[in-house]
Amino acid sequence: MSRLVFGLVGLALTAACGVKGDLERPDPLWNSEDAIRRECQRQLENNEDLDPRCAQYQTGAQPS
């Protein structure tokens, strides 16, 4: 009985572990510039929150 209680307590304690909030999407491995541009365009068309990588296309700044 005590093993069951300890197991449930352990599961409850570890259930809260992890990354809070949204996970960032990694950059694509191939054609990353084209894929980022398409994703930024899709987000603009759907009035979604823009990915931070979209800032370079809005301001015209070039990546360094």
PQR file with spaces between the fields and no chain letter, atoms N, CA, C, O and H, PARSE charges and radii, in Angstrom:
ATOM       1  N    MET     1       0.815   -1.193    0.000 -0.4000 1.5000
ATOM       2  CA   MET     1       0.000    0.000    0.000 -0.0000 2.0000
ATOM       3  C    MET     1       0.858    1.256    0.000  0.5500 1.7000
ATOM       4  O    MET     1       0.552    2.228   -0.690 -0.5500 1.4000
ATOM       5  N    SER     2       1.937    1.227    0.780 -0.4000 1.5000
ATOM       6  CA   SER     2       2.798    2.419    0.850 -0.0000 2.0000
ATOM       7  C    SER     2       3.517    2.656   -0.480  0.5500 1.7000
ATOM       8  O    SER     2       3.790    3.801   -0.838 -0.5500 1.4000
ATOM       9  H    SER     2       2.185    0.437    1.341  0.4000 1.0000
ATOM      10  N    ARG     3       3.824    1.589   -1.210 -0.4000 1.5000
ATOM      11  CA   ARG     3       4.454    1.750   -2.524 -0.0000 2.0000
ATOM      12  C    ARG     3       3.519    2.482   -3.482  0.5500 1.7000
ATOM      13  O    ARG     3       3.952    3.330   -4.263 -0.5500 1.4000
ATOM      14  H    ARG     3       3.602    0.658   -0.919  0.4000 1.0000
ATOM      15  N    LEU     4       2.260    2.150   -3.415 -0.4000 1.5000
ATOM      16  CA   LEU     4       1.270    2.803   -4.265 -0.0000 2.0000
ATOM      17  C    LEU     4       1.176    4.286   -3.925  0.5500 1.7000
ATOM      18  O    LEU     4       1.127    5.131   -4.818 -0.5500 1.4000
ATOM      19  H    LEU     4       1.908    1.461   -2.781  0.4000 1.0000
ATOM      20  N    VAL     5       1.151    4.596   -2.646 -0.4000 1.5000
ATOM      21  CA   VAL     5       1.074    5.996   -2.208 -0.0000 2.0000
ATOM      22  C    VAL     5       2.330    6.739   -2.638  0.5500 1.7000
ATOM      23  O    VAL     5       2.236    7.842   -3.175 -0.5500 1.4000
ATOM      24  H    VAL     5       1.191    3.910   -1.920  0.4000 1.0000
ATOM      25  N    PHE     6       3.501    6.159   -2.412 -0.4000 1.5000
ATOM      26  CA   PHE     6       4.751    6.805   -2.824 -0.0000 2.0000
ATOM      27  C    PHE     6       4.811    6.975   -4.343  0.5500 1.7000
ATOM      28  O    PHE     6       5.286    7.994   -4.844 -0.5500 1.4000
ATOM      29  H    PHE     6       3.578    5.263   -1.975  0.4000 1.0000
ATOM      30  N    GLY     7       4.329    5.975   -5.061 -0.4000 1.5000
ATOM      31  CA   GLY     7       4.307    6.071   -6.521 -0.0000 2.0000
ATOM      32  C    GLY     7       3.407    7.194   -6.999  0.5500 1.7000
ATOM      33  O    GLY     7       3.782    7.952   -7.894 -0.5500 1.4000
ATOM      34  H    GLY     7       3.944    5.147   -4.654  0.4000 1.0000
ATOM      35  N    LEU     8       2.225    7.310   -6.415 -0.4000 1.5000
ATOM      36  CA   LEU     8       1.305    8.387   -6.803 -0.0000 2.0000
ATOM      37  C    LEU     8       1.854    9.756   -6.427  0.5500 1.7000
ATOM      38  O    LEU     8       1.712   10.714   -7.187 -0.5500 1.4000
ATOM      39  H    LEU     8       1.921    6.694   -5.688  0.4000 1.0000
ATOM      40  N    VAL     9       2.474    9.853   -5.269 -0.4000 1.5000
ATOM      41  CA   VAL     9       3.091   11.127   -4.866 -0.0000 2.0000
ATOM      42  C    VAL     9       4.235   11.476   -5.812  0.5500 1.7000
ATOM      43  O    VAL     9       4.381   12.633   -6.205 -0.5500 1.4000
ATOM      44  H    VAL     9       2.589    9.075   -4.651  0.4000 1.0000
ATOM      45  N    GLY    10       5.034   10.499   -6.175 -0.4000 1.5000
ATOM      46  CA   GLY    10       6.137   10.737   -7.117 -0.0000 2.0000
ATOM      47  C    GLY    10       5.634   11.182   -8.475  0.5500 1.7000
ATOM      48  O    GLY    10       6.209   12.088   -9.078 -0.5500 1.4000
ATOM      49  H    GLY    10       4.915    9.559   -5.856  0.4000 1.0000
ATOM      50  N    LEU    11       4.580   10.566   -8.964 -0.4000 1.5000
ATOM      51  CA   LEU    11       3.999   10.981  -10.245 -0.0000 2.0000
ATOM      52  C    LEU    11       3.433   12.389  -10.171  0.5500 1.7000
ATOM      53  O    LEU    11       3.580   13.173  -11.108 -0.5500 1.4000
ATOM      54  H    LEU    11       4.113    9.830   -8.474  0.4000 1.0000
ATOM      55  N    ALA    12       2.792   12.706   -9.069 -0.4000 1.5000
ATOM      56  CA   ALA    12       2.216   14.047   -8.911 -0.0000 2.0000
ATOM      57  C    ALA    12       3.314   15.102   -8.869  0.5500 1.7000
ATOM      58  O    ALA    12       3.145   16.188   -9.424 -0.5500 1.4000
ATOM      59  H    ALA    12       2.673   12.069   -8.308  0.4000 1.0000
ATOM      60  N    LEU    13       4.423   14.804   -8.226 -0.4000 1.5000
ATOM      61  CA   LEU    13       5.521   15.776   -8.142 -0.0000 2.0000
ATOM      62  C    LEU    13       6.219   15.979   -9.476  0.5500 1.7000
ATOM      63  O    LEU    13       6.614   17.097   -9.805 -0.5500 1.4000
ATOM      64  H    LEU    13       4.560   13.922   -7.775  0.4000 1.0000
ATOM      65  N    THR    14       6.374   14.910  -10.249 -0.4000 1.5000
ATOM      66  CA   THR    14       7.072   15.053  -11.529 -0.0000 2.0000
ATOM      67  C    THR    14       6.146   15.511  -12.650  0.5500 1.7000
ATOM      68  O    THR    14       6.628   15.902  -13.713 -0.5500 1.4000
ATOM      69  H    THR    14       6.052   14.002   -9.983  0.4000 1.0000
ATOM      70  N    ALA    15       4.851   15.474  -12.448 -0.4000 1.5000
ATOM      71  CA   ALA    15       3.919   15.902  -13.487 -0.0000 2.0000
ATOM      72  C    ALA    15       4.038   17.392  -13.765  0.5500 1.7000
ATOM      73  O    ALA    15       3.726   17.841  -14.868 -0.5500 1.4000
ATOM      74  H    ALA    15       4.460   15.156  -11.584  0.4000 1.0000
ATOM      75  N    ALA    16       4.484   18.162  -12.783 -0.4000 1.5000
ATOM      76  CA   ALA    16       4.598   19.608  -12.949 -0.0000 2.0000
ATOM      77  C    ALA    16       5.934   20.012  -13.560  0.5500 1.7000
ATOM      78  O    ALA    16       6.145   21.193  -13.834 -0.5500 1.4000
ATOM      79  H    ALA    16       4.737   17.797  -11.887  0.4000 1.0000
ATOM      80  N    CYS    17       6.829   19.075  -13.779 -0.4000 1.5000
ATOM      81  CA   CYS    17       8.134   19.402  -14.359 -0.0000 2.0000
ATOM      82  C    CYS    17       7.992   19.636  -15.853  0.5500 1.7000
ATOM      83  O    CYS    17       7.082   19.107  -16.490 -0.5500 1.4000
ATOM      84  H    CYS    17       6.658   18.115  -13.557  0.4000 1.0000
ATOM      85  N    GLY    18       8.890   20.426  -16.402 -0.4000 1.5000
ATOM      86  CA   GLY    18       8.885   20.623  -17.841 -0.0000 2.0000
ATOM      87  C    GLY    18       8.935   22.087  -18.214  0.5500 1.7000
ATOM      88  O    GLY    18       9.048   22.961  -17.354 -0.5500 1.4000
ATOM      89  H    GLY    18       9.629   20.856  -15.884  0.4000 1.0000
ATOM      90  N    VAL    19       8.852   22.339  -19.488 -0.4000 1.5000
ATOM      91  CA   VAL    19       8.937   23.688  -20.024 -0.0000 2.0000
ATOM      92  C    VAL    19       7.570   24.345  -19.905  0.5500 1.7000
ATOM      93  O    VAL    19       6.557   23.774  -20.308 -0.5500 1.4000
ATOM      94  H    VAL    19       8.761   21.629  -20.186  0.4000 1.0000
ATOM      95  N    LYS    20       7.552   25.537  -19.354 -0.4000 1.5000
ATOM      96  CA   LYS    20       6.302   26.278  -19.237 -0.0000 2.0000
ATOM      97  C    LYS    20       6.099   27.116  -20.484  0.5500 1.7000
ATOM      98  O    LYS    20       7.069   27.631  -21.039 -0.5500 1.4000
ATOM      99  H    LYS    20       8.375   26.001  -19.026  0.4000 1.0000
ATOM     100  N    GLY    21       4.891   27.263  -20.929 -0.4000 1.5000
ATOM     101  CA   GLY    21       4.586   28.100  -22.084 -0.0000 2.0000
ATOM     102  C    GLY    21       4.757   27.347  -23.392  0.5500 1.7000
ATOM     103  O    GLY    21       4.900   26.125  -23.420 -0.5500 1.4000
ATOM     104  H    GLY    21       4.102   26.844  -20.478  0.4000 1.0000
ATOM     105  N    ASP    22       4.738   28.110  -24.468 -0.4000 1.5000
ATOM     106  CA   ASP    22       4.847   27.524  -25.798 -0.0000 2.0000
ATOM     107  C    ASP    22       6.268   27.071  -26.087  0.5500 1.7000
ATOM     108  O    ASP    22       7.234   27.681  -25.628 -0.5500 1.4000
ATOM     109  H    ASP    22       4.621   29.103  -24.446  0.4000 1.0000
ATOM     110  N    LEU    23       6.383   26.006  -26.843 -0.4000 1.5000
ATOM     111  CA   LEU    23       7.685   25.542  -27.286 -0.0000 2.0000
ATOM     112  C    LEU    23       8.042   26.249  -28.576  0.5500 1.7000
ATOM     113  O    LEU    23       7.185   26.468  -29.432 -0.5500 1.4000
ATOM     114  H    LEU    23       5.598   25.511  -27.215  0.4000 1.0000
ATOM     115  N    GLU    24       9.300   26.602  -28.713 -0.4000 1.5000
ATOM     116  CA   GLU    24       9.738   27.271  -29.937 -0.0000 2.0000
ATOM     117  C    GLU    24       9.927   26.239  -31.037  0.5500 1.7000
ATOM     118  O    GLU    24      10.425   25.138  -30.804 -0.5500 1.4000
ATOM     119  H    GLU    24       9.996   26.423  -28.018  0.4000 1.0000
ATOM     120  N    ARG    25       9.524   26.614  -32.224 -0.4000 1.5000
ATOM     121  CA   ARG    25       9.689   25.731  -33.373 -0.0000 2.0000
ATOM     122  C    ARG    25      11.124   25.863  -33.867  0.5500 1.7000
ATOM     123  O    ARG    25      11.603   26.980  -34.064 -0.5500 1.4000
ATOM     124  H    ARG    25       9.119   27.509  -32.414  0.4000 1.0000
ATOM     125  N    PRO    26      11.820   24.744  -34.072 -0.5600 1.5000
ATOM     126  CA   PRO    26      13.188   24.829  -34.579  0.2800 2.0000
ATOM     127  C    PRO    26      13.218   25.260  -36.040  0.5500 1.7000
ATOM     128  O    PRO    26      12.238   25.098  -36.768 -0.5500 1.4000
ATOM     129  N    ASP    27      14.346   25.808  -36.456 -0.4000 1.5000
ATOM     130  CA   ASP    27      14.507   26.183  -37.861 -0.0000 2.0000
ATOM     131  C    ASP    27      14.515   24.931  -38.725  0.5500 1.7000
ATOM     132  O    ASP    27      15.012   23.890  -38.296 -0.5500 1.4000
ATOM     133  H    ASP    27      15.141   25.940  -35.865  0.4000 1.0000
ATOM     134  N    PRO    28      13.969   25.013  -39.943 -0.5600 1.5000
ATOM     135  CA   PRO    28      14.017   23.864  -40.853  0.2800 2.0000
ATOM     136  C    PRO    28      15.457   23.563  -41.275  0.5500 1.7000
ATOM     137  O    PRO    28      16.312   24.448  -41.289 -0.5500 1.4000
ATOM     138  N    LEU    29      15.704   22.316  -41.614 -0.4000 1.5000
ATOM     139  CA   LEU    29      17.050   21.920  -42.019 -0.0000 2.0000
ATOM     140  C    LEU    29      17.362   22.309  -43.459  0.5500 1.7000
ATOM     141  O    LEU    29      18.506   22.637  -43.772 -0.5500 1.4000
ATOM     142  H    LEU    29      15.010   21.597  -41.602  0.4000 1.0000
ATOM     143  N    TRP    30      16.353   22.277  -44.347 -0.4000 1.5000
ATOM     144  CA   TRP    30      16.574   22.591  -45.746 -0.0000 2.0000
ATOM     145  C    TRP    30      15.680   23.751  -46.152  0.5500 1.7000
ATOM     146  O    TRP    30      14.560   23.884  -45.660 -0.5500 1.4000
ATOM     147  H    TRP    30      15.424   22.011  -44.092  0.4000 1.0000
ATOM     148  N    ASN    31      16.185   24.595  -47.057 -0.4000 1.5000
ATOM     149  CA   ASN    31      15.433   25.747  -47.549 -0.0000 2.0000
ATOM     150  C    ASN    31      14.858   26.571  -46.401  0.5500 1.7000
ATOM     151  O    ASN    31      13.690   26.960  -46.426 -0.5500 1.4000
ATOM     152  H    ASN    31      17.095   24.487  -47.457  0.4000 1.0000
ATOM     153  N    SER    32      15.686   26.829  -45.401 -0.4000 1.5000
ATOM     154  CA   SER    32      15.179   27.480  -44.199 -0.0000 2.0000
ATOM     155  C    SER    32      14.663   28.891  -44.475  0.5500 1.7000
ATOM     156  O    SER    32      13.656   29.296  -43.893 -0.5500 1.4000
ATOM     157  H    SER    32      16.634   26.513  -45.381  0.4000 1.0000
ATOM     158  N    GLU    33      15.325   29.646  -45.344 -0.4000 1.5000
ATOM     159  CA   GLU    33      14.865   31.002  -45.635 -0.0000 2.0000
ATOM     160  C    GLU    33      13.480   30.986  -46.270  0.5500 1.7000
ATOM     161  O    GLU    33      12.606   31.762  -45.882 -0.5500 1.4000
ATOM     162  H    GLU    33      16.143   29.317  -45.817  0.4000 1.0000
ATOM     163  N    ASP    34      13.280   30.109  -47.239 -0.4000 1.5000
ATOM     164  CA   ASP    34      11.977   30.016  -47.900 -0.0000 2.0000
ATOM     165  C    ASP    34      10.896   29.553  -46.924  0.5500 1.7000
ATOM     166  O    ASP    34       9.781   30.073  -46.931 -0.5500 1.4000
ATOM     167  H    ASP    34      13.989   29.479  -47.554  0.4000 1.0000
ATOM     168  N    ALA    35      11.230   28.581  -46.095 -0.4000 1.5000
ATOM     169  CA   ALA    35      10.250   28.055  -45.148 -0.0000 2.0000
ATOM     170  C    ALA    35       9.874   29.106  -44.104  0.5500 1.7000
ATOM     171  O    ALA    35       8.705   29.218  -43.736 -0.5500 1.4000
ATOM     172  H    ALA    35      12.136   28.158  -46.089  0.4000 1.0000
ATOM     173  N    ILE    36      10.844   29.871  -43.629 -0.4000 1.5000
ATOM     174  CA   ILE    36      10.562   30.919  -42.651 -0.0000 2.0000
ATOM     175  C    ILE    36       9.697   31.995  -43.285  0.5500 1.7000
ATOM     176  O    ILE    36       8.761   32.488  -42.656 -0.5500 1.4000
ATOM     177  H    ILE    36      11.794   29.781  -43.928  0.4000 1.0000
ATOM     178  N    ARG    37      10.002   32.366  -44.528 -0.4000 1.5000
ATOM     179  CA   ARG    37       9.182   33.375  -45.217 -0.0000 2.0000
ATOM     180  C    ARG    37       7.737   32.892  -45.393  0.5500 1.7000
ATOM     181  O    ARG    37       6.797   33.657  -45.178 -0.5500 1.4000
ATOM     182  H    ARG    37      10.763   31.965  -45.039  0.4000 1.0000
ATOM     183  N    ARG    38       7.563   31.637  -45.780 -0.4000 1.5000
ATOM     184  CA   ARG    38       6.210   31.093  -45.946 -0.0000 2.0000
ATOM     185  C    ARG    38       5.462   31.070  -44.619  0.5500 1.7000
ATOM     186  O    ARG    38       4.282   31.413  -44.557 -0.5500 1.4000
ATOM     187  H    ARG    38       8.326   31.015  -45.954  0.4000 1.0000
ATOM     188  N    GLU    39       6.152   30.668  -43.563 -0.4000 1.5000
ATOM     189  CA   GLU    39       5.519   30.614  -42.245 -0.0000 2.0000
ATOM     190  C    GLU    39       5.145   32.009  -41.755  0.5500 1.7000
ATOM     191  O    GLU    39       4.078   32.193  -41.169 -0.5500 1.4000
ATOM     192  H    GLU    39       7.112   30.390  -43.613  0.4000 1.0000
ATOM     193  N    CYS    40       6.001   32.980  -41.985 -0.4000 1.5000
ATOM     194  CA   CYS    40       5.699   34.359  -41.591 -0.0000 2.0000
ATOM     195  C    CYS    40       4.512   34.894  -42.381  0.5500 1.7000
ATOM     196  O    CYS    40       3.652   35.580  -41.828 -0.5500 1.4000
ATOM     197  H    CYS    40       6.868   32.831  -42.461  0.4000 1.0000
ATOM     198  N    GLN    41       4.462   34.582  -43.670 -0.4000 1.5000
ATOM     199  CA   GLN    41       3.340   35.018  -44.496 -0.0000 2.0000
ATOM     200  C    GLN    41       2.032   34.384  -44.025  0.5500 1.7000
ATOM     201  O    GLN    41       0.995   35.045  -43.971 -0.5500 1.4000
ATOM     202  H    GLN    41       5.160   34.024  -44.119  0.4000 1.0000
ATOM     203  N    ARG    42       2.094   33.092  -43.684 -0.4000 1.5000
ATOM     204  CA   ARG    42       0.904   32.399  -43.191 -0.0000 2.0000
ATOM     205  C    ARG    42       0.423   33.016  -41.876  0.5500 1.7000
ATOM     206  O    ARG    42      -0.778   33.197  -41.674 -0.5500 1.4000
ATOM     207  H    ARG    42       2.936   32.555  -43.729  0.4000 1.0000
ATOM     208  N    GLN    43       1.363   33.337  -40.984 -0.4000 1.5000
ATOM     209  CA   GLN    43       0.989   33.938  -39.708 -0.0000 2.0000
ATOM     210  C    GLN    43       0.372   35.317  -39.909  0.5500 1.7000
ATOM     211  O    GLN    43      -0.580   35.678  -39.217 -0.5500 1.4000
ATOM     212  H    GLN    43       2.338   33.189  -41.148  0.4000 1.0000
ATOM     213  N    LEU    44       0.908   36.089  -40.853 -0.4000 1.5000
ATOM     214  CA   LEU    44       0.332   37.405  -41.137 -0.0000 2.0000
ATOM     215  C    LEU    44      -1.077   37.282  -41.685  0.5500 1.7000
ATOM     216  O    LEU    44      -1.968   38.029  -41.278 -0.5500 1.4000
ATOM     217  H    LEU    44       1.681   35.796  -41.416  0.4000 1.0000
ATOM     218  N    GLU    45      -1.290   36.349  -42.603 -0.4000 1.5000
ATOM     219  CA   GLU    45      -2.605   36.171  -43.213 -0.0000 2.0000
ATOM     220  C    GLU    45      -3.650   35.701  -42.210  0.5500 1.7000
ATOM     221  O    GLU    45      -4.827   36.037  -42.335 -0.5500 1.4000
ATOM     222  H    GLU    45      -0.566   35.743  -42.933  0.4000 1.0000
ATOM     223  N    ASN    46      -3.225   34.923  -41.213 -0.4000 1.5000
ATOM     224  CA   ASN    46      -4.152   34.385  -40.217 -0.0000 2.0000
ATOM     225  C    ASN    46      -4.230   35.241  -38.955  0.5500 1.7000
ATOM     226  O    ASN    46      -4.884   34.857  -37.985 -0.5500 1.4000
ATOM     227  H    ASN    46      -2.269   34.649  -41.111  0.4000 1.0000
ATOM     228  N    ASN    47      -3.569   36.397  -38.964 -0.4000 1.5000
ATOM     229  CA   ASN    47      -3.541   37.311  -37.813 -0.0000 2.0000
ATOM     230  C    ASN    47      -3.098   36.597  -36.541  0.5500 1.7000
ATOM     231  O    ASN    47      -3.677   36.799  -35.474 -0.5500 1.4000
ATOM     232  H    ASN    47      -3.038   36.709  -39.752  0.4000 1.0000
ATOM     233  N    GLU    48      -2.074   35.766  -36.658 -0.4000 1.5000
ATOM     234  CA   GLU    48      -1.517   35.051  -35.511 -0.0000 2.0000
ATOM     235  C    GLU    48      -0.347   35.844  -34.950  0.5500 1.7000
ATOM     236  O    GLU    48       0.161   36.761  -35.594 -0.5500 1.4000
ATOM     237  H    GLU    48      -1.603   35.602  -37.525  0.4000 1.0000
ATOM     238  N    ASP    49       0.079   35.479  -33.735 -0.4000 1.5000
ATOM     239  CA   ASP    49       1.275   36.083  -33.171 -0.0000 2.0000
ATOM     240  C    ASP    49       2.460   35.677  -34.025  0.5500 1.7000
ATOM     241  O    ASP    49       2.627   34.503  -34.357 -0.5500 1.4000
ATOM     242  H    ASP    49      -0.333   34.734  -33.211  0.4000 1.0000
ATOM     243  N    LEU    50       3.287   36.659  -34.382 -0.4000 1.5000
ATOM     244  CA   LEU    50       4.410   36.377  -35.270 -0.0000 2.0000
ATOM     245  C    LEU    50       5.583   35.772  -34.511  0.5500 1.7000
ATOM     246  O    LEU    50       5.885   36.140  -33.375 -0.5500 1.4000
ATOM     247  H    LEU    50       3.152   37.613  -34.112  0.4000 1.0000
ATOM     248  N    ASP    51       6.216   34.849  -35.174 -0.4000 1.5000
ATOM     249  CA   ASP    51       7.441   34.249  -34.669 -0.0000 2.0000
ATOM     250  C    ASP    51       8.520   35.323  -34.630  0.5500 1.7000
ATOM     251  O    ASP    51       8.547   36.179  -35.514 -0.5500 1.4000
ATOM     252  H    ASP    51       5.970   34.550  -36.096  0.4000 1.0000
ATOM     253  N    PRO    52       9.409   35.313  -33.640 -0.5600 1.5000
ATOM     254  CA   PRO    52      10.470   36.324  -33.584  0.2800 2.0000
ATOM     255  C    PRO    52      11.357   36.351  -34.831  0.5500 1.7000
ATOM     256  O    PRO    52      11.954   37.383  -35.139 -0.5500 1.4000
ATOM     257  N    ARG    53      11.448   35.233  -35.547 -0.4000 1.5000
ATOM     258  CA   ARG    53      12.281   35.192  -36.754 -0.0000 2.0000
ATOM     259  C    ARG    53      11.687   36.031  -37.877  0.5500 1.7000
ATOM     260  O    ARG    53      12.388   36.356  -38.835 -0.5500 1.4000
ATOM     261  H    ARG    53      10.962   34.395  -35.297  0.4000 1.0000
ATOM     262  N    CYS    54      10.406   36.389  -37.776 -0.4000 1.5000
ATOM     263  CA   CYS    54       9.741   37.176  -38.821 -0.0000 2.0000
ATOM     264  C    CYS    54      10.169   38.639  -38.792  0.5500 1.7000
ATOM     265  O    CYS    54       9.930   39.363  -39.758 -0.5500 1.4000
ATOM     266  H    CYS    54       9.837   36.125  -36.997  0.4000 1.0000
ATOM     267  N    ALA    55      10.787   39.084  -37.724 -0.4000 1.5000
ATOM     268  CA   ALA    55      11.162   40.486  -37.598 -0.0000 2.0000
ATOM     269  C    ALA    55      12.126   40.907  -38.708  0.5500 1.7000
ATOM     270  O    ALA    55      12.046   42.040  -39.181 -0.5500 1.4000
ATOM     271  H    ALA    55      10.981   38.496  -36.939  0.4000 1.0000
ATOM     272  N    GLN    56      13.019   40.041  -39.129 -0.4000 1.5000
ATOM     273  CA   GLN    56      13.990   40.406  -40.165 -0.0000 2.0000
ATOM     274  C    GLN    56      13.305   40.666  -41.492  0.5500 1.7000
ATOM     275  O    GLN    56      13.825   41.428  -42.306 -0.5500 1.4000
ATOM     276  H    GLN    56      13.083   39.120  -38.745  0.4000 1.0000
ATOM     277  N    TYR    57      12.132   40.044  -41.739 -0.4000 1.5000
ATOM     278  CA   TYR    57      11.434   40.256  -42.995 -0.0000 2.0000
ATOM     279  C    TYR    57      10.523   41.482  -42.935  0.5500 1.7000
ATOM     280  O    TYR    57      10.201   42.064  -43.971 -0.5500 1.4000
ATOM     281  H    TYR    57      11.710   39.425  -41.078  0.4000 1.0000
ATOM     282  N    GLN    58      10.109   41.875  -41.742 -0.4000 1.5000
ATOM     283  CA   GLN    58       9.267   43.058  -41.600 -0.0000 2.0000
ATOM     284  C    GLN    58      10.080   44.334  -41.714  0.5500 1.7000
ATOM     285  O    GLN    58       9.628   45.301  -42.326 -0.5500 1.4000
ATOM     286  H    GLN    58      10.370   41.402  -40.900  0.4000 1.0000
ATOM     287  N    THR    59      11.276   44.351  -41.131 -0.4000 1.5000
ATOM     288  CA   THR    59      12.085   45.566  -41.117 -0.0000 2.0000
ATOM     289  C    THR    59      13.012   45.660  -42.306  0.5500 1.7000
ATOM     290  O    THR    59      13.558   46.727  -42.586 -0.5500 1.4000
ATOM     291  H    THR    59      11.644   43.565  -40.634  0.4000 1.0000
ATOM     292  N    GLY    60      13.195   44.564  -43.005 -0.4000 1.5000
ATOM     293  CA   GLY    60      14.120   44.556  -44.123 -0.0000 2.0000
ATOM     294  C    GLY    60      15.559   44.335  -43.703  0.5500 1.7000
ATOM     295  O    GLY    60      16.469   44.419  -44.527 -0.5500 1.4000
ATOM     296  H    GLY    60      12.751   43.698  -42.777  0.4000 1.0000
ATOM     297  N    ALA    61      15.773   44.049  -42.415 -0.4000 1.5000
ATOM     298  CA   ALA    61      17.132   43.809  -41.923 -0.0000 2.0000
ATOM     299  C    ALA    61      17.622   42.469  -42.463  0.5500 1.7000
ATOM     300  O    ALA    61      16.835   41.543  -42.656 -0.5500 1.4000
ATOM     301  H    ALA    61      15.034   43.980  -41.745  0.4000 1.0000
ATOM     302  N    GLN    62      18.890   42.378  -42.698 -0.4000 1.5000
ATOM     303  CA   GLN    62      19.480   41.156  -43.186 -0.0000 2.0000
ATOM     304  C    GLN    62      20.073   40.381  -42.024  0.5500 1.7000
ATOM     305  O    GLN    62      20.654   40.988  -41.125 -0.5500 1.4000
ATOM     306  H    GLN    62      19.529   43.131  -42.542  0.4000 1.0000
ATOM     307  N    PRO    63      19.948   39.064  -42.010 -0.5600 1.5000
ATOM     308  CA   PRO    63      20.562   38.268  -40.937  0.2800 2.0000
ATOM     309  C    PRO    63      22.077   38.371  -41.006  0.5500 1.7000
ATOM     310  O    PRO    63      22.666   38.429  -42.086 -0.5500 1.4000
ATOM     311  N    SER    64      22.689   38.391  -39.841 -0.4000 1.5000
ATOM     312  CA   SER    64      24.168   38.525  -39.818 -0.0000 2.0000
ATOM     313  C    SER    64      24.854   37.201  -39.727  0.5500 1.7000
ATOM     314  O    SER    64      26.084   37.144  -39.699 -0.5500 1.4000
ATOM     315  H    SER    64      22.210   38.343  -38.964  0.4000 1.0000
